[in-house]
């Protein structure tokens, strides 16, 4: 059990846990989940931790098929600039290792932005907090549990 699944159980959220054998040579953790679990790529979301010019860490949850538009994300969070956070900062603030960062159950609660395309689906998939482990849940539950803001980025 991961902190993400513990949080979901604590709040009695409906979810399903999906697992697969992680390949250490995989170049994209999210696309690996799509392939190995045979999931629709537009419904599988990756969790990225970024840093604003004010050195504030934020979380962006975006489909694995997309890249973050840094300017739009900066605008959404009221910053001049955002950039990917250093791996050590990500691991220290979330409690998760890269490739297994979940938007749920992070050590420090970071401001979270969920790509607005999530609202198009009844179910989305995010990391459960471990490489090779995904959670299927309603986007509304993710928004509620992370106090996430829907945004275009």
MILOPA-580752 format. One line per 2 residues: number of its first residue (from 1); their letters; for each residue x, y, z of N, C-alpha, C. Coordinates in steps of 0.1 Angstrom, whole numbers, plus 2048, in hexadecimal, padded with zeros to 3 digits. Layout:
! residues N
NUM> a> X/Y/Z/X/Y/Z/X/Y/Z ~ ...
This chain:
! residues 153
1> xx> 808/7F4/800/800/800/800/809/80C/800 ~ 805/816/7F8/80D/823/7F7/805/82E/7FE
3> xx> 80C/839/801/804/845/806/7F8/849/7FE ~ 7F9/847/7F1/7EE/84B/7E8/7E2/842/7EA
5> xx> 7E4/835/7EB/7D9/82C/7ED/7D4/82D/7FB ~ 7DC/830/805/7D8/832/813/7CE/83F/813
7> xx> 7D2/849/80C/7CA/855/80C/7BC/852/805 ~ 7BC/84B/7FB/7AF/847/7F4/7A6/83F/7FD
9> xx> 7AC/835/804/7A5/82D/80D/79F/835/819 ~ 7A8/83E/81E/7A4/847/82A/797/84F/826
11> xx> 797/854/81A/78C/85C/815/781/854/80E ~ 782/847/80F/778/83E/809/775/841/7FA
13> xx> 780/845/7F3/77E/848/7E5/77E/83B/7DD ~ 777/83B/7D2/776/82F/7CA/782/82F/7C1
15> xx> 78A/824/7C0/795/823/7B8/799/815/7B5 ~ 7A1/813/7AB/7A5/805/7A7/7B5/806/7A6
17> xx> 7BB/7FC/7AB/7CA/7FB/7AA/7CE/7F2/79F ~ 7D7/7F7/796/7DB/7EF/78B/7EB/7EE/78C
19> xx> 7F0/7E2/78A/7FE/7E0/78B/804/7D9/77E ~ 810/7DC/77C/818/7D6/771/826/7D5/774
21> xx> 82D/7CC/76D/83C/7CA/770/843/7D6/769 ~ 849/7DF/771/850/7EA/76C/85D/7E6/766
23> xx> 860/7EC/75A/86D/7E9/753/876/7F5/756 ~ 881/7F2/75D/88B/7FC/761/890/804/755
25> xx> 88F/7FF/749/894/805/73D/88A/80E/736 ~ 87E/80F/73C/873/816/735/877/825/735
27> xx> 875/82B/72A/878/83A/728/86D/843/72E ~ 861/83E/72D/856/846/732/84D/83E/73B
29> xx> 84D/841/748/845/839/751/836/839/74E ~ 831/844/74A/823/845/747/81F/83D/73B
31> xx> 827/83E/730/824/837/724/826/828/726 ~ 82F/824/72F/831/816/733/824/811/739
33> xx> 81D/819/742/811/815/748/806/813/73E ~ 805/81C/734/7FC/81B/729/7FD/80E/722
35> xx> 809/80B/71E/80C/7FF/716/80A/7F2/71E ~ 80F/7F1/72A/80E/7E5/732/800/7E2/737
37> xx> 7F9/7ED/73A/7EB/7EB/73F/7E0/7ED/735 ~ 7E5/7EF/728/7DB/7F1/71D/7D1/7FC/720
39> xx> 7D5/807/724/7CD/812/728/7CC/81D/71D ~ 7C1/825/71C/7C1/830/713/7CB/83B/717
41> xx> 7D4/83E/70F/7DF/848/713/7DA/855/717 ~ 7CF/85A/712/7CA/867/716/7C4/867/724
43> xx> 7C2/85B/729/7BC/85A/737/7C7/857/742 ~ 7D3/855/73D/7DE/852/747/7E6/85F/749
45> xx> 7E7/863/755/7ED/870/759/7FA/86E/760 ~ 804/877/75D/811/877/764/810/882/76E
47> xx> 818/880/778/819/88A/783/827/890/782 ~ 827/89D/780/834/8A4/77F/835/8AF/78A
49> xx> 841/8B0/790/843/8BB/79A/84C/8C5/794 ~ 847/8D2/794/84E/8DD/78F/851/8E7/799
51> xx> 85A/8F0/796/85E/8FB/79F/85B/908/799 ~ 855/911/7A0/852/91F/79B/85F/927/79D
53> xx> 85F/933/797/86A/93C/798/86B/941/7A7 ~ 861/93F/7AF/861/943/7BD/865/936/7C6
55> xx> 86A/92C/7BF/86F/920/7C5/864/918/7CD ~ 858/91A/7C8/84C/912/7CD/84A/906/7C5
57> xx> 849/8FA/7CB/846/8EE/7C3/837/8ED/7C1 ~ 834/8E9/7B5/826/8E6/7B1/825/8D9/7AA
59> xx> 819/8D3/7A9/817/8C6/7A2/80F/8C9/796 ~ 813/8C3/78B/80B/8C3/77E/807/8B5/77B
61> xx> 7FB/8B2/779/7F6/8A5/775/7F0/8A6/767 ~ 7F7/89F/75E/7F4/8A1/750/7F4/894/748
63> xx> 7EC/892/73E/7ED/886/736/7FB/882/731 ~ 7FE/875/731/80B/871/72D/80E/874/71F
65> xx> 804/877/717/805/87A/709/809/889/707 ~ 809/891/711/80B/89F/70F/818/8A4/717
67> xx> 81C/8B0/713/827/8B6/71A/822/8C3/721 ~ 828/8C6/72C/823/8D2/733/827/8DF/72B
69> xx> 81D/8E8/729/820/8F5/724/824/8FE/730 ~ 831/900/731/836/907/73D/830/915/73F
71> xx> 82E/91C/734/828/92A/735/81A/929/73A ~ 812/920/735/804/91F/739/803/91A/748
73> xx> 80C/911/74C/80C/90D/75A/811/918/763 ~ 81B/920/75F/81F/92B/767/814/935/769
75> xx> 80C/937/75E/801/940/75F/7F6/93B/768 ~ 7F4/92E/767/7E9/928/770/7ED/929/77F
77> xx> 7FA/928/782/7FE/928/790/802/936/794 ~ 802/940/78C/805/94E/78F/814/950/791
79> xx> 81C/949/789/82A/94A/78A/82F/950/77D ~ 83C/956/77D/842/95B/771/847/94F/768
81> xx> 84D/945/76F/852/939/768/851/92D/771 ~ 850/922/76A/851/915/771/85B/90C/76A
83> xx> 861/903/771/86B/8F9/76B/86A/8EC/773 ~ 86E/8E2/76D/86E/8D5/773/877/8D6/780
85> xx> 872/8D0/78B/879/8D0/797/884/8C5/797 ~ 88E/8C8/79E/899/8BE/79F/894/8B1/7A6
87> xx> 899/8A6/7A2/895/899/7A7/895/898/7B6 ~ 8A0/89D/7BC/8A1/89C/7CB/896/8A4/7D2
89> xx> 892/8B0/7CC/887/8B8/7D2/87A/8B1/7D0 ~ 878/8AA/7C5/86C/8A2/7C2/86A/897/7CD
91> xx> 875/890/7CE/875/884/7D8/873/889/7E6 ~ 87A/894/7EA/879/899/7F8/86B/89E/7FB
93> xx> 865/8A5/7F1/858/8AB/7F4/84C/8A2/7F2 ~ 84D/898/7E9/842/88F/7E7/843/882/7EF
95> xx> 84F/87E/7F1/851/871/7F8/851/865/7EE ~ 850/869/7E1/850/85F/7D6/85D/860/7CE
97> xx> 860/855/7C7/86C/856/7BE/866/859/7B0 ~ 86F/85F/7A7/86B/862/79A/866/856/792
99> xx> 85C/858/78B/856/84D/784/84B/846/78C ~ 84A/84A/798/840/844/7A1/839/84F/7AA
101> xx> 83A/85C/7A5/834/867/7AD/825/867/7AA ~ 81E/866/7B5/80F/867/7B5/80B/875/7B9
103> xx> 800/87A/7B3/7FB/887/7B8/7F4/885/7C6 ~ 7F2/879/7CA/7EB/876/7D6/7F5/872/7E1
105> xx> 7F2/876/7EE/7FA/871/7F9/808/876/7F9 ~ 80B/882/7F4/819/887/7F4/81C/88B/802
107> xx> 829/88B/805/82E/88E/813/82A/89D/816 ~ 82D/8A6/80D/829/8B4/80E/81E/8B7/804
109> xx> 813/8BD/809/808/8BF/7FF/80C/8CB/7F7 ~ 80E/8C9/7EA/811/8D3/7E0/805/8D8/7D8
111> xx> 805/8E4/7D4/7FB/8E9/7CC/7FB/8E1/7BF ~ 7EF/8DC/7BB/7EE/8D2/7B0/7E5/8D8/7A5
113> xx> 7E9/8D6/799/7E2/8DA/78D/7DF/8CD/784 ~ 7D3/8CB/782/7CF/8C0/77A/7CB/8C5/76C
115> xx> 7D1/8BF/761/7CD/8C3/754/7BE/8C2/752 ~ 7B8/8CC/74C/7AA/8CC/74A/7A4/8C1/742
117> xx> 7AC/8BA/73A/7A7/8AF/732/7A2/8A4/73B ~ 7A6/8A3/748/7A2/899/751/793/899/753
119> xx> 78D/8A5/752/77F/8A6/754/776/8A0/749 ~ 77D/89C/73E/775/895/733/773/887/736
121> xx> 779/881/740/779/873/743/772/870/750 ~ 76C/864/751/766/85F/75E/771/859/766
123> xx> 77B/854/760/786/84E/767/794/852/761 ~ 79D/855/769/7AB/857/765/7B4/84E/76D
125> xx> 7C1/84E/768/7CB/845/76F/7D7/84E/773 ~ 7DB/84C/77F/7E7/853/784/7F0/849/78C
127> xx> 7FC/84D/78E/805/844/795/800/842/7A3 ~ 802/836/7A8/7FD/833/7B6/809/835/7C0
129> xx> 814/83A/7BB/81F/83D/7C4/82B/834/7C3 ~ 82A/82B/7B9/835/821/7B7/835/81E/7A8
131> xx> 841/81C/7A3/843/818/795/83C/80B/793 ~ 833/80A/789/82C/7FE/786/81F/7FD/78D
133> xx> 81A/808/793/80E/808/79A/806/814/796 ~ 7F9/812/791/7F1/81D/78D/7E4/81C/795
135> xx> 7DD/828/796/7D0/829/79C/7C6/82E/792 ~ 7BB/827/791/7B0/82C/789/7A6/833/793
137> xx> 7A2/83F/78F/799/846/798/792/851/790 ~ 787/857/796/780/862/790/788/86E/791
139> xx> 788/876/786/78F/883/787/78A/88C/792 ~ 77D/88C/795/778/894/7A0/77D/890/7AD
141> xx> 780/883/7AF/786/87F/7BC/795/884/7BD ~ 79C/884/7B2/7AA/889/7B2/7AA/898/7B5
143> xx> 7A1/89F/7AF/7A0/8AD/7B1/79D/8B0/7C0 ~ 793/8A9/7C5/78F/8AA/7D3/79B/8A7/7DD
145> xx> 7A1/89B/7DB/7AB/897/7E4/7B8/89F/7E4 ~ 7BB/8A5/7D8/7C7/8AD/7D6/7C4/8BC/7D7
147> xx> 7B8/8BF/7D8/7B4/8CD/7D7/7BA/8D3/7CA ~ 7B9/8CB/7C0/7BF/8CF/7B3/7B6/8D9/7AB
149> xx> 7BD/8E1/7A3/7B7/8EA/79A/7B7/8E5/78C ~ 7AC/8E5/785/7AC/8E1/777/7B2/8ED/76F
151> xx> 7BB/8EA/766/7C1/8F5/75E/7C5/8F0/750 ~ 7C7/8F9/747/7CD/8F6/73A/7DC/8F9/73B
153> x> 7E4/8EF/739/7F3/8F1/739/7FA/8E7/730
